[in-house]
Amino acid sequence: MYEDTADYGTFAQQIAAATDTYGSKIVTDLNLGFKLSESLKLNVGSNNLFNIYPDQQDDWTEAGGYWDSVQMGFSGAYYYAKLNYQF
């Protein structure tokens, strides 16, 4: 729904309301590989190991959600295991 900009007062107040501010974040990715045999390798890992989220924004985000995904993705941690077999 359209939001009336007059609710934010002067032009300077509108600019301040529309300005996104982001705190610093550190995202940790980890991948561990284990050679089980000559032809078999196991990888386990994580993207965003500590489940860090971007700063929550107000309703002025372009995506219309709480998080603007310019810092990192907004889906949280992702864990995986991968088994490789080489012929």
Sequence and secondary structure as in RCSB ss.txt:
>XXXX:A:sequence
MYEDTADYGTFAQQIAAATDTYGSKIVTDLNLGFKLSESLKLNVGSNNLFNIYPDQQDDWTEAGGYWDSVQMGFS
GAYYYAKLNYQF
>XXXX:A:secstr
    GGGG SHHHHHHHH           EEEEEE SSSEEEEEEEESTT     B  TT TTSSSB TTSS SS
  EEEEEEEE  
